[in-house]
Amino acid sequence: MKSIDPNDFKITDKIKLSKIPTLLDLDADSEEKEAKLDKVQAKLSKQQDAMYAHNRYGVLICLQGMDTSGKDSLIREVFKEFNPRGVVVHSFKTPTSAELEHDYLWRHYVVLPEKGKYAIFNRTHYENILVTRVHPEYVLNENLPGIEKVEDIPKDFWKDRMEQINNFEKHITQNGTIVLKFFLHLSKEEQRKRLLRRLEEEKHNWKFSVADLKERAHWEEYQDYYEEAINKTSTKNAPWYVIPADDKEMARYIVAKTIWEEMQKHTDIKEPELPESIKANIKIYKEQLENES
């Protein structure tokens, strides 16, 4: 299997999504890709235990992608070795009435990871410059001052929201949250095949939604808006990674390896040592416990 460098997927300059491949040939079969992922899973799990004990950082993993891009299965496979106390998944759907009583970032703020833990956003705050941009009528639900109809949305509205998101991510990274953002880059043809599979295989019927077909009709719009969002919000403190997603197994491995290598940069994350006063008396404490029996 060819080696992978996560930096090859990191967005540091302006990109054209149409020029980035959705499938990567690394000359590996399913068994080899699974074995590679298993090794990274184990290392990530051990590292998360150390981060939990260190209690200085939280990690926010943001997953975006078109319908069927494999977000759910990626979460299941990449994080399955984690201690359940160390990882929380949040799936952001249509805002509730309570959430709409606050600004659009509020519901994301309140579920940011605690120190020592991972939070995974399955769909993220970026929905507010993607779905709402394709369907601007959704913005009306936010009851924003001066916006009574779609035509009232200011020209710079989306540019301003991207700047607000950059500020949000800058704020949380400066306060101990490590942010890694992954766009699962799926081809339109592969999406067609996956949607068909949901219809053809009875055990997957429940996954199919007519809404997926409606959103598919806006494919080109979504690609344009994803491209703009990635270009304008991939920053040093909160980078985007564009992951070829036509091969689910490979996408999972690339994401897992990227997380692992990024976390290795935080060399201060270590399990705390016992105070010298306790170390000096370990023999006494052991004797106390042994004598109890």
N, C-alpha and C positions, 0 to 999 in steps of 0.2 A: 504494500500500500504506500502510495506517495505521501510524503510529509505535508503537513498543513501549517501555514503561518497565519495566525489570526489577523495580523496586520494587513494581509491581503484583502480582508473583508471590511476593514475599518475605513470609514469615510473621513478623509482629511481635506479633500478638494471637492469641487463641484463635480457631480456625476450626471450621467444620462442613464436612467434605469434600463432603457431599451438596449444599451450597449453592454450591460452586465449580464452574464450567463445565469440561467436559472437551474442549470445542471452542471455538476462538476465531476469529471471522470478521474478518479483517484486509483483506478485499477485495483479495486477491492470488492470481494463478494460480501453478502449479508453477514456471514459468520465472522469475517474479519472486522467489519465495521462494528458489530455488536461487541466483540471482544475489546476493541479499542475504547468504546464507550464505557464498558464495565470498569476498565482501569481508571478512567477519569472520574467516573461516579464515586468510586471508593476514595480517591484522593480528595475530591470536593467535600465528601461527607466528613472526612477526618479534619479537613481545614475548617469546616463550619463549626465543628465542636470546639476547636481552638478559638475561633472568633466569638462564639457564645461565652466562653470563659473569659476572654479578653475584655468583652463588653465595652468596646469603644466605637465600633462601626456597625451600621446596618447596610444591607445590600438590596438595591432595587433593580430587579430584572424586568425590563419592558419588552413585551412581545406584540408586534403588529404584523399584519399580513392580510391578504384577501381571504375570503371564505375558503375553507378546505386547505389552507396553507400548512396545517399541521401543528398549530399552537397547543391544542389540548394534549395530543400524544407526546409532544416534545416535553411538556411539563411533567407528564407521568413518567417518562423514561429517564430524563436527565436528573430529576430530583428524587427518584424513588429510594435511594440509599440514605437520604437525609433523615435525621431524627425529626419526627413530626413536630416537636416543640420549636424547631429551628427554621421552619419555612411556612409561609402563609400565602395562599393564592387568592387573588381578587379578580373576578371577571366583571368588567364594567359593561352593563347593558344600557338600555334607555333610562335616563335619569328618573328617579322617583319624584313624586310631588314634594317630598321633604327635601330632597337634594336640589330641586329647582328653586327652593327658597334661599339658596346660597349661590355664591359665584361658582363658575364651572370647575374651578380647581379644588373647591372645598372637599368634595367627596374623595379626592385623591390624597389630599393632605392628611385626612383623619385616619388613613390606613397605611401610612408610610411605615416602613419596618422599624421595629424597636431595635435598640442596640443589641448586637449579637445575633440578629435574625435576618433572614432573607424574606423579602416580599416579592411576589411575582404578579405583575399586572398583565392579565390576559385581555388584551385590548387596553388602551391606556388613555391618559389625558390627551393624547394626539387625536382621539376620535373627535375632539372639539375643533380640529382644523381639517378634518378629513370627511367624516360622514356629514357633519353640519355644513360643510362647504359644498358637497354634492347635493345636499338637501337643505338649502339655507332656510327653508320654512321652519326647520327645527329650532332655529335660534329664537324664534318668536316665543317659544315656551319658556325662555329664560326671563321674560318680562324686563328687558333692559330699557333704561330710560331713553326716550327718543326713537325707539324702534317699534313701530306698530305694524309694519308690513315689510316684506322682503326688500322692497325698493328703498327702505330707510337704512338698510345696513350700509355703513360708511365704506368708502373706497379702500381705506387702509385698515379695515376691521381685521382681516386675516393676518396681515403683516404685524399688526399690534398684538394679536394673540400669540403669534410665534415668538415675539419678543418677550411677552409675559411668561411663556413656557420656558424660555431660556433663563429668565430671571428666577423662576421657580426652581429649576434644576440647579442653578448656580447657588441659590440659597441653601438647598438641602445638602449639596455636596460639600459646601463650606462648613457644614455642621455635622459631618460624620457619616453621611449616606453615600455609598458608592453606587453610581448609576451606570448601568449598561443597557443599551437599547438595541434590539434586534428586529430587523425587517426581514420576514421570511418571503423571499423573492420567488414567487410562483409564476409559471407561464399560464397563459389563458388556455392553452390546449390541455395542460395537465389538470387544471381546474375542471375542465369539461369532463375529463375521464373520471375524476374523483366524484363529481356530482352524479354521473351515470352509474358509478359503482354503488352509490347510496340507494339508487332506485332498483338496480339489478339484484343486489344481495339483500335478502330479506332481513338479515340480522342488523343491517345498517340503515334500513328504511327510516328509522326514528330520527336519524341525523338530517334527513332531507327537509328543507323548508322552501316554500315557493319564494320567500323573500330573497333566498340566495340567487335565484334566477333574475329577480328584479334588480338586485345590486350588480349582477354580472353585466347587465345591459349598460352599466356606467363604467365599465372596465377602464376605458381610456381616460376618463376624467379622474378616476382614482389613481391611476399611474402618474398622471401629471401632478396631482396634489401631493402624492407620496414623495415624488421626486423633489418638489419644491420644499416640502417640510423637512426632508432629510438634509438637503443642501443648506437650509437656513438654521437648523437646530442641532447639527452634529458639531459639538464643541469639545474642547480638550477635557473639560470636567464631566461631560455627559455625551460620549461618542455614540454614533450610530454604526452598526455593522449590518451590511447587506448580505444575507445568507442564501445561497442557492437552495431552493426548497423543493424542487421537483423530485428529489430523492430524500424521503423523510429520514432514513437512517443516517445518511451523510449529514443532513442539516442538524440533527441532534448532536452528533459527534462534534461538529464544528462549533456549535454554541457551547457545549460543555467544555471543550478545550479552551475556547476563548475566555470563558469565565475563570477557569483554573489559572490561565496565564496572567490574566489581569489581576487576580487576587494575589498572585505571587509577588507582585510589585509592592504590596503592603507588608514590608518585612517586619514591621513592628507588631504584627498580629501573632501573639504567642500565648500559650497557656501560662497563667500567672504562677509564680513560684511561692512556696510557703514562706512566711516570714522566718527570719533566722531564729527568733525566740521559740517557734514551734519546732523547727528542724532540730534544734539542740535537745529537745525533750521527746523526740519520737519514740525512743526506747522506753521511756517512762510510760507514755500513753499506751504503747503496745502491751506492756506488762499489766497495766490496769485492766485492759480489756480481756487479756488472757486469764487473769486471775479471777475474773467474774464467773468463769465456767468452773 
